Amino acid sequence: MAESLMTDTFRVVRHTGRTVTDPDTGLTTPATLTVYEGNGKLQTSGGVASDKVSATGETSNVGGNVAEWGLYLHVPIAVANLREKDVAECVSSSDPMLVGRRYRLVNLQSEKTHATARRWNVREIPEGA
């Protein structure tokens, strides 16, 4: 049932620590290894229900609270080879705003007896970074 909602396609890569040099331009880029490509879904939670007092004590926003949103990537439960710091890119989605966006896997949040998906806390990587 959980996998039926994973209608987007994600490619997850891992940096190998090596670089690749383009023979035409001489530019070097980090080498990556694709560790997963398949179904997934992106999900948020939080907002008003998760308001936190700002860490700096700032009160310039109403009540000094900052809405905190969690961002999660769900992949099938059988995908057990992903690691922290891997990078997931949305390669297809019914929401065109998600295609091409990249997310760094922060930590796994699926440690429970009856997990139906691998749920990763993720952080979006700004465009151009």
Backbone hydrogen bonds in HBPLUS format (Angstrom, degrees):
<---DONOR---> <-ACCEPTOR-->    atom                        ^
c    i                          cat <-CA-CA->   ^        H-A-AA   ^      H-
h    n   atom  resd res      DA  || num        DHA   H-A  angle D-A-AA Bond
n    s   type  num  typ     dist DA aas  dist angle  dist       angle   num
A0004-SER N   A0001-MET O   3.15 MM   3  5.32 135.4  2.36  99.3 111.4     1
A0005-LEU N   A0002-ALA O   3.19 MM   3  5.76 157.8  2.24 113.4 119.7     2
A0006-MET N   A0003-GLU O   3.05 MM   3  5.11 158.4  2.10 105.5 112.5     3
A0008-ASP N   A0040-GLY O   3.11 MM  32  5.33 144.6  2.24 176.7 166.7     4
A0040-GLY N   A0008-ASP O   2.94 MM  32  5.33 137.8  2.12 138.4 140.7     5
A0009-THR N   A0092-SER O   2.90 MM  83  5.10 162.6  1.93 143.0 145.3     6
A0091-VAL N   A0009-THR O   2.81 MM  82  5.56 155.3  1.87 147.1 154.9     7
A0092-SER N   A0009-THR O   3.40 MM  83  5.10 150.2  2.50 135.1 132.0     8
A0010-PHE N   A0038-GLY O   2.83 MM  28  5.60 163.9  1.86 162.7 162.2     9
A0038-GLY N   A0010-PHE O   3.00 MM  28  5.60 152.7  2.07 153.7 159.9    10
A0011-ARG N   A0089-GLU O   2.91 MM  78  5.29 157.6  1.97 149.0 155.3    11
A0089-GLU N   A0011-ARG O   2.82 MM  78  5.29 157.5  1.87 146.2 153.2    12
A0012-VAL N   A0036-TYR O   2.70 MM  24  5.05 171.4  1.70 157.0 158.4    13
A0035-VAL N   A0012-VAL O   2.81 MM  23  5.74 155.4  1.87 151.6 160.1    14
A0036-TYR N   A0012-VAL O   3.34 MM  24  5.05 146.6  2.46 140.8 137.6    15
A0013-VAL N   A0087-VAL O   2.83 MM  74  5.34 159.9  1.87 151.4 153.3    16
A0087-VAL N   A0013-VAL O   2.90 MM  74  5.34 166.7  1.92 156.3 160.5    17
A0014-ARG N   A0033-LEU O   2.85 MM  19  5.22 148.8  1.95 138.6 148.5    18
A0033-LEU N   A0014-ARG O   2.86 MM  19  5.22 146.9  1.97 141.1 151.8    19
A0016-THR N   A0031-ALA O   3.00 MM  15  5.78 168.0  2.01 148.7 149.2    20
A0031-ALA N   A0018-ARG O   2.89 MM  13  5.41 174.9  1.89 132.8 133.2    21
A0020-VAL N   A0029-THR O   2.76 MM   9  5.38 157.6  1.81 157.7 165.3    22
A0029-THR N   A0020-VAL O   2.90 MM   9  5.38 151.6  1.98 146.6 155.2    23
A0022-ASP N   A0027-LEU O   2.87 MM   5  5.48 167.2  1.89 158.8 159.5    24
A0026-GLY N   A0022-ASP O   2.72 MM   4  5.09 149.0  1.81 145.5 154.0    25
A0041-LYS N   A0074-HIS O   2.96 MM  33  5.23 144.6  2.09 141.5 149.4    26
A0074-HIS N   A0041-LYS O   2.83 MM  33  5.23 171.5  1.84 161.2 163.9    27
A0043-GLN N   A0072-TYR O   2.88 MM  29  5.14 156.1  1.93 149.5 153.0    28
A0072-TYR N   A0043-GLN O   2.74 MM  29  5.14 163.1  1.77 163.1 166.8    29
A0045-SER N   A0070-GLY O   2.98 MM  25  5.13 141.3  2.13 137.7 142.9    30
A0070-GLY N   A0045-SER O   2.66 MM  25  5.13 169.1  1.67 160.8 164.1    31
A0047-GLY N   A0068-GLU O   2.97 MM  21  5.31 171.4  1.97 127.4 130.2    32
A0050-SER N   A0047-GLY O   2.86 MM   3  5.33 149.9  1.95 113.8 123.7    33
A0051-ASP N   A0048-VAL O   3.36 MM   3  5.37 156.9  2.42 115.2 111.0    34
A0052-LYS N   A0066-VAL O   3.17 MM  14  5.42 166.1  2.19 135.2 138.6    35
A0066-VAL N   A0052-LYS O   2.71 MM  14  5.42 156.3  1.77 157.4 164.3    36
A0054-SER N   A0064-GLY O   2.88 MM  10  5.99 164.0  1.91 171.7 168.8    37
A0057-GLY N   A0054-SER O   3.03 MM   3  5.27 156.3  2.09 107.4 115.1    38
A0064-GLY N   A0061-ASN O   2.90 MM   3  5.21 167.7  1.92 129.8 131.9    39
A0065-ASN N   A0062-VAL O   3.48 MM   3  6.53 178.3  2.48 128.1 127.6    40
A0122-VAL N   A0071-LEU O   2.96 MM  51  5.69 168.5  1.98 151.3 150.5    41
A0073-LEU N   A0120-TRP O   2.88 MM  47  5.14 155.3  1.94 145.2 153.4    42
A0120-TRP N   A0073-LEU O   2.84 MM  47  5.14 170.5  1.85 148.1 151.2    43
A0075-VAL N   A0118-ARG O   2.98 MM  43  5.28 155.1  2.04 144.2 152.2    44
A0118-ARG N   A0075-VAL O   2.89 MM  43  5.28 167.1  1.90 155.5 158.2    45
A0079-VAL N   A0076-PRO O   2.99 MM   3  5.67 165.6  2.01 121.7 126.5    46
A0086-ASP N   A0083-ARG O   3.19 MM   3  5.75 161.4  2.23 131.3 133.2    47
A0085-LYS N   A0105-LEU O   2.83 MM  20  5.17 172.4  1.83 153.7 151.1    48
A0105-LEU N   A0086-ASP O   2.91 MM  19  5.49 170.3  1.92 160.8 163.6    49
A0088-ALA N   A0103-TYR O   2.80 MM  15  5.15 165.7  1.82 158.0 158.7    50
A0103-TYR N   A0088-ALA O   2.78 MM  15  5.15 149.9  1.86 148.8 158.9    51
A0090-CYS N   A0101-ARG O   3.05 MM  11  5.75 161.7  2.08 163.5 167.7    52
A0100-GLY N   A0090-CYS O   2.75 MM  10  5.39 178.4  1.75 157.0 157.1    53
A0098-LEU N   A0095-ASP O   2.99 MM   3  5.83 167.3  2.01 129.1 132.9    54
A0101-ARG N   A0098-LEU O   3.07 MM   3  5.61 163.3  2.10 134.1 137.7    55
A0125-ILE N   A0102-ARG O   2.85 MM  23  5.46 172.0  1.86 139.0 140.1    56
A0104-ARG N   A0123-ARG O   2.81 MM  19  5.33 159.2  1.85 160.5 157.8    57
A0123-ARG N   A0104-ARG O   3.05 MM  19  5.33 150.0  2.14 141.7 151.0    58
A0106-VAL N   A0121-ASN O   2.78 MM  15  5.40 164.9  1.81 157.8 158.3    59
A0121-ASN N   A0107-ASN O   2.84 MM  14  5.41 166.8  1.86 170.1 165.7    60
A0109-GLN N   A0119-ARG O   2.59 MM  10  5.26 162.1  1.63 176.3 173.3    61
A0112-LYS N   A0110-SER O   2.77 MM   2  5.76 116.2  2.18 119.2 101.6    62
A0129-ALA N   A0126-PRO O   3.05 MM   3  5.61 157.2  2.10 138.8 139.3    63
